Amino acid sequence: MDKKELETRIVSRGKEFFKSISGEAPSIFNKGWWTGKVMDWAMRHEDFKVQLFRFVDVLPYLNDSENLVRHIKEYFGGEAEVPAALKFGANLSGIGGGFTGKILGKTIRANIEGMGRQFIIGENAGEAIKGIAKLRKDKFTFTVDLLGEATVSEEESAAYAQGYLDLLEALAGEQGGWHPLPGAGGEAGLDWGTQPMVNASIKPSALYSQARPVDMEGAVQAILARIKPIYRRIVRMGAAMCIDIEQLRYREITVELFKRLRADPEFSHYPHLGLVQQTYLKDTEEQVRNLLAWGRKHKLPFTLRLVKGAYWDAETVMAKQCGWPVPVWTRKPESDLSYEKIARLILENHDLVYFCCASHNVRSIAAVMETPWTWVCPNPAMNSRHFTAWPNLCARGF
């Protein structure tokens, strides 16, 4: 397939995606309508986006109506462009003793908390299990992780590790009642006959509060001590685990941690261990090639989850403050192009690597689906909305 034909197919696939969701916009009476409008506004107005996330950050601490109304007015009552609902609530907060503003304030709190629940599935294992059960019922797969990775003490790190063990214990008791997603061949009890039904993602820096690049060996050893019991439970329950890549300063520690855990004699027989790679970093292609060479040398298959990256602002500011070369692509099209290029590289090595395409970008997803090496799908008739059915296109990271 030449480049022109591939591009035509990518565009066609993208149009199919947009067509498939064209009738799914929620009505004004649906709580998703408010969330969609606010998020759409945030993407188009940088100042509002900053204010929104500042407000969300302090919202849990605003325990009385007076405080809540005051913060709504301070954050959204100025001259900056904000959605009408927030502006209206902010302006009314000082009318009639603030009664109307308080009512709107409660509504805004409920809406923002509802927006958060789309990304945070529960405050405890019980809530999470209910949300995950609904995903499974709707024939979606998932990856689960715990928030609060910025641990500042060893007590917090130990509690973070225990939280994973508790969550996995709860999931182990539930997965027996789930029905695997259908696929051609493979093993019973696995989605599509190839992949575990439970997938956990973990941020390694949270497992050791003193992780520092200057002490790579000490950090790796300390994190290994805490992650091994978690991965041992993962293996015992037949699940999968993916190690997240965080800020660039932790990457060397994280990659070494992944290699040691994957090659550990206790776990080397088990292939369902993955690592994230971020395509907004300029040297990610080199990093992926090194990982591929390592896997082939040691004959250890593994998973790669490809993302754009979530620390762009921090990486850029840090580099400029220190006078270092900026390590990330500074224009979005460059990150998108990097994603497609690295995705093709991974798919060329599909005999070694299980590829998780993690993106909200329709173009990126379409490009992966149309890359020739993806056409090994056991069930290509699956509705495109449920593209978790593709073995090389996994929605677990979405």
NORSUL-V931513 format. One record per run of one state. SS is the DSSP state (A for helix, B for strand, O for the rest). FROM is the first residue (numbers start at 1). TO is the last residue. Records with the same first field share a line. If there is no record, write none. Layout:
SS: FROM-TO  FROM-TO
This chain:
O: 1-2  21-30  45-45  60-64  77-83  93-95  118-124  138-143  145-153  178-190  192-194  196-198  208-212  237-239  245-247  264-272  279-280  282-283  299-301  308-311  323-327  329-331  349-352  358-361  371-371  375-383  390-394  398-398
A: 3-20  31-44  46-59  65-76  84-92  96-117  125-137  154-177  204-207  213-236  248-263  284-298  312-322  332-348  362-370  372-374  384-389  395-397
B: 144-144  191-191  195-195  199-203  240-244  273-278  281-281  302-307  328-328  353-357
